[in-house]
Amino acid sequence: MTDIATPATRATRVGAVTGGRRRHGAGPRAGTIAAFLTPFFLPFVLFYLVPVGYAIWQSFLVVRRTGGQYGTSYTTFGGFEQYVQVFQNAEFRASVGRIALFGIVQVPVMLFVALVLALLLDSPLLRLKPFFRVAAFMPYAVPGVIAAIMWSYLYSPQLSPVVDLLKGIGLQPDFLGPGAVLWSAANVSTWLWTGYNMLIMFSALQSIPQELYEAAKLDGASNWTIAWQIKVPIIAPSIILTTVFSIIGTLQLYAEPAVLRQISSNISSTYTPNMLAYAVASGNNYQQAAAVSVVIAVITFVLSFGFMRLTSKKAGL
């Protein structure tokens, strides 16, 4: 008897066969994907999620003591007690105020300089572009601690040739004084990170089609107009990205003031929030240090994510 199959029957048989093959091949494909993702997710979980989770858990613990001065101590759950102490800590509030002032001034100055350098490197009028590109990026290749040590030498009244030169013309600079030491640290950060931000902006400029510039020149636009009215709006996402990176880096400021503290009495061990967390942990109060760290992380997330959302909406991204 001849098997006469309708189109619907043939489609069902073909679907059954191919579906079976897909189900048979799903296992190896899933195993391959897992093999590629495991080298990333395993360290991510072990060295990021687990420490973060442990720090959050520690921040909810408090150390109690029984039996007076010579009694025994024990660790118990304290709820938000550590966080209340953090916000009541005058040193924490002062460190947040310093870092806020630092960021409000240093971040716009650094990004403006980076943007100007990127525009200059992208300009057709500039010669020796490879040399200037490497020269502008080179400070970023210097480790932050080494850069801070180098600038400490230039700030030191006893060692600095810059200080001697300024004194020779009648000036009395005090780069490590109470009113200037914050900006001395800001100068180190600016010198260190301007080239990094410049490279991000310059890479974005390189992706702009040259036809836009040619059309603008045909309309009579000058190089200045092309730079500020065409290039800058197009690379707005890169400017936003570097600003977010800079906000995060500002709230994590540690190396520059920690190194300058070795030669200046105007920088305390709690000068920045990160330095405060380290100082508290050095006193074996790990639960309080964990609470400070969690608060810093939350502030960093709120500011960076909030800035990104606000500027992205205004830029129509």
MARDRENSE-549860 format. One record per residue: residue in one letter; y, x, z of N, C-alpha, C, CB in turn. Coordinates in steps of 0.02 Angstrom, whole numbers, plus 50000, padded with zeros to 5 digits. Glycine has a CB too. Example, Ala and Ser with C-alpha at 12.3 -4.5 7.8 and 13.67 -1.06 7.14 Angstrom:
2
A497165066050390497755061550390498355066050390497765056550452 S498885064250354499475068450357500025064550394499705070450286 
This chain:
317
M499415004350000500005000050000500625004550000500004995250062 T501075003249954501685007349948502175005550002502005006349878 D502435011050034502935010050087503615009450055502915015950138 I503865003350053504535002050025505035001850082504544995349983 A505465006850085505955007250140506635005150117505985014350169 T506955001150155507634999150140508115004850159507824992550179 P508735004650133509225009750153509315010250228509895008350120 A509305004550263509395004650335508805008150369509464997550363 T508195006850342507605010050371507625017550361506965007250341 R507815019750300507855026950287508385030250331508015028250212 A508945026950342509465029750385509225030550456510095025350383 T508825025550478508565025850546508085031750554508205019450564 R507635032650501507165038250504507525044950502506665037850447 V508025045550458508395051950454508765053250519508895051750395 G509055048050548509405048950611508945051050666509765042550631 A508345048250666507865050150718507665057450711507245045650714 V507555059650648507355066550637507915071450656507145067750564 T508505070150629509065074750643509275074450716509665073050599 G509245068450745509415067950816508925071850858509415060650837 G508295071550840507805075550877507945082850871507115074050853 R508155085150812508305092250803508915094250844508425093850730 R509425089750847510015091350887509845091850960510555086150876 R509425087250984509235087551054508815093851067508855081251074 H508405095751018507985101651027508415107951028507465102050970 G508975107950989509395113950986509945113951039509715114550918 A510035108451077510565108151127510445113051183510625101151155 G509815114051201509645118551255509855125751241508915118351269 P509645128751186509845135551171510595136451165509525137951109 R510935131451133511655131951127511985131851196511925126251083 A511765127351239512045127051307511925133551344511745121051345 G511325136351334511185142751367511625148351341510465144551358 T511775148251276512215153451247512925152751275512225152951171 I513165146651278513835145451305513875147751378514035138051300 A513365146051416513345148151487513335155651493512745145051523 A512965159051448512925166351451513595169551437512405168851401 F513995166451393514655169251378515155167751433514905166551311 L515105161851464515595159851515515455162851584515605152451519 T514835164451598514655167051664515035173351683513915168351668 P515105178351638515485184351658516205182951677515475189351601 F516485177351654517165175651675517155171451739517515171751619 F516755166151740516775161551796516505164551861516395155351779 L516015168851856515725171751917516245175951955515115175951901 P516575180851922517105184451959517685179851979517375190151917 F517845174851937518385170351953518245166552017518495165351895 V517625164352025517445160752086517415165352146516765157152076 L517095171252137516985175852193517625179052217516485181152174 F518065181052170518645185052188519305181252186518685190952143 Y519275174752168519885170752168519805164352209520085169052096 L519345160052188519275153652222519035154452294518795149252184 V518535158752304518275159752372518805162652418517665164252370 P519155168152400519685170652445520235165552458519985176852416 V520445161852406520965156852415520725151352463521175153652347 G520125149052453519845144052498519785146552569519175141752474 Y519575152852577519515155752644520195156452677519165162652640 A520705158452639521385158952667521645152152690521865162152616 I521525147052649521745140252668521395138052732521605135252612 W520735139452737520365137552797520625141352858519605139052788 Q520765147852851521025151852906521705149252930521075159052886 S522095146652883522765144352902522755138252947523165142752840 F522185134752952522125128952995521805130753062521705123552961 L521675137053075521365139253137521895142253183520815144353123 V521765141753248522205144853299521755148353349522655139453334 V522045153353382521685157053433521925154753501521795164753424 R521455152353542521605150153610521335155353659521305143153623 R521625155353719521415159953771521285155953835521935165453783 T520745157553867520565154353930520525159553985519895150453924 G520675157454046520605162054102521195166654113520005166054094 G521785164954086522365169154097522385175254054522395171054168 Q522745180454078522865186454039522225190254023523345191054074 Y521755190154070521145193954060520555189454041520975197854123 G520705183454019520185178854000519915180353930520435171754003 T519535175853905519235176553839519615172253789518485174553840 S519595174253727519925170553674519405167653627520415175053635 Y519585162253596519135159053548519555155853494518685153753583 T519255154953436519595152053378519375144853370519445156153314 T519865140353359519715133353351520175130353299519775129553418 F520005124353277520405120853226521055118553258520005114853196 G521615120253225522275118453253522685113953209522655124653267 G522405111653154522785107253109523355111053076523055101353148 F523945108153078524535111153046524955115253095524975105653015 E524665117253150525035121053200525315127553173524595122453261 Q524905131153133525135137453105525725136353057524565140953069 Y525695130953018526235129552971526885127753007526035123952923 V526825124153062527415122653102527745129053127527245117953161 Q527335133753150527605140053174527925144053117527045144153206 V527645143553058527935147153000528635144652987527495146252937 F528725138152984529395135452968529875136053026529335128252947 Q529615136953087530055138153144530235145453152529725135753208 N529915149753114530035156953118530685158753082529445160853087 A531175161353120531825163053091531765168753041532315165053146 E531295173353052531195178953005530935176352938530715184053035 F530505171352940530255168452877530815165152839529685163452891 R531225161252872531785157952838532275163052810532145153152886 A532395168352847532855173552822532565177052761533005178652877 S531915178352762531605181752705531615177352643530875183752721 V531515170852652531545166252595532255165952568531305159152616 G532755166052613533445166152590533615172352549533905165552649 R533365178052572533495184252534533165183952465533235190452572 I532555181652463532195181552399532505176452352531445180152410 A532775170952380533115165952338533745168952307533285159652379 L534145172452348534745175752322534555181052270535145178952379 F534035184752284533785189852238533615186752170533175193352266 G533235181252171533025178152109533585174852071532495173052124 I534065171752106534615168352072535035173252033535045164552123 V535105179352058535515184352025535105188751978535875188752076 Q534545191452002534175196451964533825193551903533675199752009 V533505187851910533115185051854533555183451793532755178651877 P534125179951800534545178751740534805185151709535125174251758 V535005190051751535265196351724534725199951685535535200851780 M534125200451714533575203951681533385200651616532975204351727 L533335194051615533125190551555533665190751501532935183351570 F534295190751522534835191351473534815198251440535535190151506 V534735203451479534675210151450534075210651404534635215451506 A533505207751426532905207851384533015204151318532315204751421 L533365198451321533505194651260533965198551213533825187951278 V534475201751240534935205751198534555211451165535525208551240 L534125214851203533735220351175533265217851120533335223851230 A532955212051131532505209251081532875207551017532145203051109 L533475204651024533875202850965534105209150928534485198650986 L534275214350965534475220550933533895223650895534745225450985 L533305223650924532725226450890532535222350829532135226850938 D532685215950830532525211750772533075211750720532395204550795 S533635214850736534205214950689534065219650631534845217050725 P534245217750570534155222150513534635228150513534235218250448 L535135227950556535635233250558535415239150600536285230550584 L534915238250643534705243550689534235248350654534375240550751 R534345254750665533915260050638533475262750695534335265750606 L532945266350675532485269450723532195264150771532845274950764 K531985258450744531725253050785531105255150826531555247150742 P530615258650797530045260550837530225264650899529555264550795 F530705269250891530915273350948531225269151003531415278750925 F531695264750985532025260651035531535255651066532615257051005 R531055253151028530565248451056530145251951109530115245651000 V529915257951095529515261651144529945263651204529215267951111 A530565265651192531005267651246531145261851294531665270451219 A531245255851266531385250051308530775247751347531645244351266 F530185248751318529575246351350529285251651399529055244651298 M529485257851392529185263251431529235262351507529515269751412 P529795259851535529805258951608529245254551634530455255951628 Y529015249551594528485245151617527825249051626528385239451568 A527755254651589527145258651595527125262651660527085263351537 V527685262951695527705266551759527485261851814528425269351773 P527015263651856526815259351912527405257651957526255262651954 G527395251651985527965249352025528135253852083527835242452049 V527625256252118527745260652175528065267152153527085262052213 I527825270052098528105276252073528835275252052527705278952013 A528975269552020529665268052001530115267452062529705261551959 A529875264152115530275263452175530395270252208529925258752224 I529895274652208529985281352236530505285252196529315285152237 M530465284752130530945288252088531655285852101530775287252014 W531755279252106532415276752119532635278152191532445269252107 S532165278852237532345280752305532675287652306531725280752351 Y532415292052265532715298652258533425298152232532295303152212 L533545293652184534215292852156534695289252203534175289052091 Y534415285352251534835281852299534995286052361534495275352319 S534565290852377534635294652439535285298552441534035299252448 P535685297752493536325301452497536215309052502536725299152558 Q535645311252529535525318452537535245321752475535065319552595 L534935317852430534575320852374534855318852306533865318852377 S535185313252301535355310352236535905314252200535565303152245 P535795316452139536335319352099536845314052078536055322852037 V536625307852073537085302452055537595301352111536695295852041 V537355301352173537815300552230538305306452233537415300052296 D538055312452222538505318352222539025317952167538095324752214 L538825315552109539295314852053539835309752069538925312851989 L539635304052097540125298852114540595301152170539765292452135 K540325304952218540755307652271541255312752242540335310852326 G541045316252190541485321152159542095318152126541105325152110 I542045311752108542625308352076542985303652125542395304452014 G542825304552190543185300852241542865294452265543845299252216 L542265292752242541925286652263541455288252321541545283452205 Q541325283252361540865283952418540315278652413541255283252485 P539835279652369539305274552359538815274552418538935275752293 D538575268652435538065267952487537545262952461538375265452555 F537095265552419536595261252387536095258252437536225265152334 L536045261252496535565258952546535905255452604535155264852572 G536535253752596536905250252649536685243052656537645250552636 P536885239652709536655232752720536875227852666536925230252786 G537435229152634537665224652581537425226352512538395224452581 A537115232252504536915234552437536175235552428537265240852422 V535795235952483535095237852476534685232552439534785238952545 L534865226152446534515220952409534615221752334534755213952431 W535225223552315535365224452243535095231052217536125224052231 S534995235852261534655241952241533925240452224534685247352296 A533605236252264532925234052248532915229852184532615230052306 A533425225752175533475221652114533545226152052534055216852118 N533915231552059533995236152003533335239351983534505241552021 V532925241052033532265243852018531835238851981531905246052083 S531835232552004531435227351970531685226151900531455220952010 T532345226151891532625224951824532425230651777533385224451828 W532495236751800532305242551759531565242351741532475249151796 L531155239951787530435240151778530185234751731530085239551844 W530485228751733530195222951699530585220651638530145217251747 T531165223451625531555221251567531185222451502532225224851566 G530875228351495530515229951434529925225351421530275237051436 Y529575223351475529015218751468529245212051441528655217751536 N529775209351470530035202851446530325203451376530565200251494 M530635209151362530905210351295530355210151243531275216951293 L529775213151258529235213251210528965206251194528665217651236 I528935201951245528715195051233529205191451187528655191251300 M529855192151200530355188951158530365191951088531055189551189 F530295198451083530295201751018529695199550976530295209351026 S529115198751008528525196250972528645189350944527915196251018 A528985185050983529145178350959529635178650900529445174051015 L530105183150902530575183950847530235186150783531125188850866 Q529725190250789529375192750731528995187250694528905198150750 S528845181750729528465176250697528915171350661528065172650749 I529575172150664530035167450629530035169050555530755167950659 P529945164150512529955165450440530635168250417529805159050401 Q530615173250374531225176350349531625171550305531055182650310 E531285166350278531635161650235532205158050272531145156550207 L532115157050338532635153750377533275157950377532405152550449 Y533195164550385533775168950385534115169050317533585175950406 E533715169150264533995169350197534385162950182533435170350146 A534105157250203534455150950193535105150650232534005145050212 A535085153350295535695153350335536235157850305535535155650407 K536025163550277536515168050246536815164850183536175174650228 L536415161050147536685157550088537205152450109536125154250049 D537125149650169537605144750194538215148150226537285140150244 G538225154750226538795158350252538755160250325539395154250243 A538165159850355538085161550426538105169150435537425158650454 S538435171350488538465178450504537845180450544539115180250542 N537755186950554537195189350595537245186750666537175196950595 W537865186350693537955183650759537745176350763538695184250780 T537935172350714537745165250712536995164450706538095161650655 I536685168550663535955168150655535605169850720535725172950599 A535855174850755535535177050817535555171550870535865183350844 W536145168650883536225164250940536115156850924536905165050968 Q536155154950861536065147950844535415146450808536645145550802 I535065151650785534415150550752533855153950790534435153250679 K533935160450804533395164150836533275161850908533545171550835 V533805161450947533725159851018533415152851028534395160151054 P533655147550994533315141051003532585141050982533685135650965 I532405144950931531715144950908531255148350958531655148450840 I531495153650991531065157151039531155154451110531215164751037 A531435148451117531515145451183530865145251223531795138451176 P530285143651193529665143751233529515150651263529075141651189 S529665155951228529555162651255530035164151312529635167951200 I530645161851306531135162851360530915159051422531845160651337 I530665153051412530415149051469529815152651501530205141951446 L529365155251460528785158651486528975164751527528325160751428 T529435168851502529645174751540530015172751604530085179151496 T530365167251603530705164951664530195162951716531175159051648 V529665159451695529145157451742528805163651772528615153051708 F528645168551730528355174751754528825178151804528205179551696 S529475178051790529955181351834530025177751901530635181651799 I529985171151900530005167351963529405169152006530015159651949 I528825169351975528215171152012528275178252040527595170551967 G528505182951998528575189852020529085190652076528755194151963 T529625186852073530135187252125529865185152193530745182952107 L529485179752195529205177452258528655181952284528935170452250 Q528395186352242527895191152263528185198052275527345191652210 L528845198652279529175205152286528925208752349529935204252289 Y528695214852339528445218752396528555226252387527695217352406 A528345229052331528325236352323529015239452330528025238152256 E529515236652296530175239752294530485240152364530635235952247 P530545234452401530845235052468530405238852517530975228152496 A529745238552508529295242252553529395249752546528565240552540 V529505252152485529625259352474530325261152498529545261152400 L530825257152482531505258652505531575258452580532005253752473 R531135254852613531155254452686531035261252719530635249452711 Q530695265752682530555272352710531185276552716530045275952666 I531715274852679532325278852682532925274652703532455282052615 S532825268452719533385264052738533185259952799533585259452679 S533625260052849533505256052909533735248852900533865259152969 N534015247252843534265240452830533735235952801534855240752783 I533135238452791532575234452768532065234052824532255237252702 S531945228152849531465227252904530765226152876531675221352948 S530285225852921529595224652900529485217552878529115226352957 T529975213052889529915206052869530455204352818529975201452930 Y530655209152777531225208352732531085203052679531395214952699 T530485202652653530285197552604529695193652631530105200852535 P529545187752604528975183852629528315187652625528915177452590 N528205191452572527585195352567527555200752620527515198452498 M528115204052633528135209152686528015205952754528795212852685 L528275199952764528155196352827527415194852836528565189852829 A527085192452783526375190952788525975197252805526115187952722 Y526155202852774525805209152788525925211352860526025214652739 A526555210752883526705212752952526335208453003527465212352964 V526295202052990525945197553036525195199153036526055190153016 A524915200452978524205202252974524075208953008523975202552901 S524555213653004524475220153038524455219353113525045224853019 G524735213853139524695212353210524085208453230525305208653232 N523595208153185522945204753196523015197153203522625207453259 N523575194453181523655187153180523505184753109524375185053204 Y522865184953092522665183453023522775176053005521935185253012 Q522715171753054522815164553040523545163153022522595160353101 Q524005166253059524715165353043524875168452976525155168453098 A524595174352961524715177552896524445173252840524385184452895 A523865170052850523585165652800524045159652788522895163252821 A524335156952840524795151252833525415153352794525005148452902 V525695159252809526265161852771526095162652698526515168552801 S525505165252684525285166352615525215159752578524635170152612 V524935154652611524845148152579525525144952564524425143552624 V525995145652611526665142852600526995146352540527105143652663 I526935153052536527215156652479526905154252414527105164252487 A526245153252414525905150952354526135143952333525145150952365 V526235139552382526455132752366527175132952339526425128252429 I527615136852370528295137352345528305140152274528725141852392 T527885145252262527855148252195527625143152144527375154252195 F527115139252161526855134152114527385128852100526215130952141 V527715126452152528205121052144528785123352101528455118652212 L529055129352115529625131752078529455133252005529915137952111 S528905136851994528725138751925528515132751884528165143951926 F528105128351912527885122451875528465117651865527305118951912 G528885116751916529465112351909529955114851857529815111551975 F530085121451857530535124151806530245123251736530675131651819 M529595124451730529275123851664529305116651638528545126251666 R529165111851682529195104851661529905102851643528925100351716 L530395104951683531085102951671531345105851606531535105151729 T531245112251596531505115451535531115113351473531475123051542 S530475111951480530085109751422530315102951398529335109551440 K530495098551444530745091951424531425092651390530805087251485 K531855096951416532515097751386532475100951317532965101751431 A531985105551310531905108951246531485104851197531595115751256 G531215099151219530805094951176530125097951160531175093751113 L529845101751207529205105051195528645100751222529175112051227 
